[in-house]
Amino acid sequence: MKKSPIAEAFNNCRNKKRPALLTYTVAGDNTKNKSLEILKKISHSVDIVELGLPHNTPVADGGQIQNSTFRSLKKGMKIKNIFQIVRSYKKFPFSKPLIIMTYYNPVLQYGKNKFLKDCKKNGVNGLIIVDFPWPENRMFAKKCKKNSIEFVQLLSPTTTKERLIKIKRDSHNMCYYISSLNTTGGKFKISPEKIFNNYKTIKKLYSNKNLVIGFGITEKTIAYFKKTDGVVVGSLICKEITKSLNNRQNPATNVSNMVKKLRNKIV
């Protein structure tokens, strides 16, 4: 299998001796055009972008992402609109590898095969389905690979060693370590040092995988994870979008400035 754009992005960062910076925004927040503008603006500072598919029962999403989701759904965002954003973004000369993050029900309702077909057609490089765990996702992950889409397996602090080893056998290039048993944007219940030590323990088992860390990453904590394969920042960005809209400022400009600051903390 040809090396994926996601794997290439991690290799480029590794050669520069820094972690990859991944950002998460909700598709269509607060409009389709503004969502696209934000993606374009931050592309000069990030390595991989995650685009959330708005969902009305986001069980893993904290308040900041729920605010973004509400704004998107209020504007009537559908899956077809999200693919329009992806397609337009991929035409941008400085676009980065793109991962769609979603829940299983929208994919199921859309049609799993149709969803994968449209992902491939519009330039989606990876897929995270929050509530579709291993081993239930094994067959779907294989379908993703056939369509040249990376299926990202999720790992947590409570995932046993035995289970970690089994998940690894079926995982693609990138895996995602959820730092704490919390919704996104929640404060760390243990120290960043302890979280990093937990990460290192899993990384020893996943030495041939790119393992990113997410949930609770802030401007204050991101520097603790300079020696990871990658860090994911989402709630912080959604919070900045909300703040910008409330202050009648351009969220694309403000988010872009924030992402630059985050990048500087891990280079």
C-alpha positions, 0 to 999 in steps of 0.5 A: 500500500502506498504511503498515505498523506497522513503518514507522509505528514508524520514523517516530515515532522519527525525529520524536523524533530517535532510532533505533528500539530493536528487541529479540530474544527466542526464543519460548517461553524459558523457557516460553510464559507467561514469553516472553509476560510478557517481551514485555509488560514490555519493550513500554513501552521498545521500538519493535519486537519480534523473536520468534525461532522456535526451530530446532535448527540455528541457523547464525547464532546465537551461544551466548546465543541457542542457550541460549534456543533449547535451553530453548524446544525442551526445553519442546516449543515448536512453530510453533503455540505461537509463533502463540499467543504472538503472538496473545496479545501482540497483544491487549495494549494496549501491544503493538508491531509484531512481526517473526518471525525464523526459518530457512527449513526450519521455514517450508518444512516448515510450508508457505509459504502456510500460514505466511504465512496464519497470520502474517497471522491472528495479527498478525505484521507482519514476517518475517526468514528468515536463510538465505533470501537474495535473489534466491531470496526474491524470489517469497516476498517478494512473497507477504509484501507481498500479506499485508501482512507486511514481508519484511526483507532482510539486508545484510552488510559483504561485500555488493557495491554492485552487489548492494546496488542489486539487493536494494534494488529488491526490498526492503520498508520495512525492511532489516537490516545485519549489522554483522560476519561473525560469529554473533550476540553475537560481539565486534566485530572492528573498531571501532564507529566503523568499523562505523558508517561502513560503515553510513553508506555503505550508508544512502546507497544506502538513503536511502528505506529504514529500515536497522537494525543488529544483531549484537554490540550491547551496553550499551557499544557501542549509543551509537555507533549513535544516528544509525542508523534502528534498533538490534537487541539480542538476545544481550544479552537472552538472556544476561540471561534465562539469568542470571536463571533461574540466579539464580532471579529473574524474567527479565521484570523483569530484562530490562525493566530492561536494556531501559530502560537501553539505551533511555536510551543512545540517546535 
